Amino acid sequence: MADAQKSKSRFRLPVFQGILPFEPSKLPAEILAGLTFASLAIPEVMGYTKIAGTPVITGLYTILIPMALFAIFGSSRHLVVGADSATAAITASALAGLAVSGSSEYLALASLLALMAAILLLLARVIGLGFLADFLSRTVLIGFLTGVGIQVAIGEVPTMLGIEATAHGTLAKLSSIAQHYDQISWPTLLVALSVLTVVIGGRQLSARIPGPLIAVIGVILLSWGFQFSAAGISVLGAVPSGLPSFSIPDVDWSWTLLKQLTPTAFSIVVVILAQSAATSRAYAARYNEKFDENTDLTGLGLANFGAAFTGTFVVNGSPTKTEMVTSAGGHSQIAQLTTVVIVLIVILFLTAPLAYLPNAALSAVVFLIGLNLIDLRGLRTIFRQARSEFWVAVATAAVVVFIGVEQGILLAMVLSLIDHTRHGYRPKNAVIVKAESGGWHSKPVSSHAQYEPGLVVYRFSHGLYYANAQRLTTEVFEIVQDAQPEVSWFCIEASAIDDIDYTAGYTLRSLCKTLQDRGIRLVFLFTEPRVKAEIDRYGITGTLGDDAVFGSGTELLEAFSKRDAQPT
């Protein structure tokens, strides 16, 4: 009965965790934060559609049903879910060769990716794959987003210049710009520079000034009044109004297509997990709040179902949007729901003016989004503090820029795993010796130092697994070889060992026998209960004896002092 209740609670569907408990006195501040966020987010998500390659209206759709679903079913009070530059760029990279950007077929494929991501997110929730969020280290995430930023910013330069550039890829677009520089449309460039000036100027004055909204409204009015389209300045044209239609993505369903898109969907999910979990954790810690990572997975999955079935593209937890709402005074999902209402009003009644919006103005907004993703400060910090990891970040950024976003995220995952394995493969082990003050301190393994004459206390500072088991053996033999005085007891201080896999267990068993043949007794100190159980399971305790595991240094030293009365 208890197991059934536990299973039932594990898969229950909690709601409104990001809203309750709610204080009515804070409602005005939440509504104002939602209004402020809407003014900032509407032009931004319209810009994301240029990155994703979908119609402008789909950007507004990302902060309609998807945002509402996460606000209801997620647990974080702060995380904002909507269109995101990284996942938009991955979507565009994957679909570039499958359909014409902006076409109905392309949009259907983008919605299919959102559907696949939703299924994978809910699958991750059911079988506990939330740990995948940790497979993108901070280093490679900075490199990845920097690469995306460079690619996005360069991709918008042709439109800002009024140049036709149909080439795909960063290098191809740069080449196209160089070949067609004599075709620059100066009125178009002036529009782009004006938008950049307003947005940057507003940002310098105050983070709460909706520079993008002011710029977009201003340029729409000028375009309407002075007929920019007649002057050769490209504009968006008619933007459909009304609610999105609810339907399954209209694609040619086949296993071939699903298999082709699965790696992209998986890459998107990893980015969603990494960005969303990191953002939720950071804000929960800042405000001393609780959040449930599994509930957030449910909310993110349902949000992407909402995106898929309303004809838009993948949504993600956004750190920049979350900071926008928080800095505007929002402290619960009420602010996001307010934004949903504002967007609903825009979709129903205010899309007609968007027809006059110059493409160059939208590209200028996206250009700044790309520049904001380029984290030079973060790269400089990594360079100063962890030089080897800096080159990992640079390599990730370079792959994104010169090869592709999808390849970049896969490389980022591989490099994160390699970095993790590298630390575990070469743990910083040490030998422990007495300090003059009466305590103890560590020395390098190469010192061959002994705690007491004949007693070596060797600290292995990582979990034992197949990749570092040989290092254990090598260092043990290095210490006991030609030791003066000869070693009679070799103690492995195991406080940092949290797991022993089968290969490492086999290695330890072999090491026990080899040391016994040399007249050296192997013992353990500070062994966690789980590790003690693994030592028993691998038959090591049977070889060493039940009295070979010590819970304190005092017990170890007392036993060592009586060693002559004990078999070795």
HURA-V462663 format. One line per field, one symbol per residue. burial: + if it has 24 or more other ideal C-beta (glycine too) atoms within 12 Angstrom, else -. Layout:
BEGIN
burial=???
END
This chain:
BEGIN
burial=----------------+++---------++++++++++++++++++++++++++++++++++++++++++++++++++++++++++++++++++++-++-++---+++++++++++++++++-++---++-++-+++++++++++++++++++++++++++++-+---++--++-++------++-++++++++++-++--+-------+++++++++++-++----+----++++--+----+----+-+-----+---+-+++++++++++++++++++-++------++++++++++++++++++++++++++++++++++++-+++++++++++++++++-++---+-++-++++++++++++++++++++--++--+------++-+++++++++++-+++++++++++++++++---+--+-+++++--------++-+--+++++-++++++++++++-+++-+++-+++-++--+---+++++++++++-++---+++++++++--++---++++++++---++-+++-+-++-++---+++--+--++-++--+----+
END
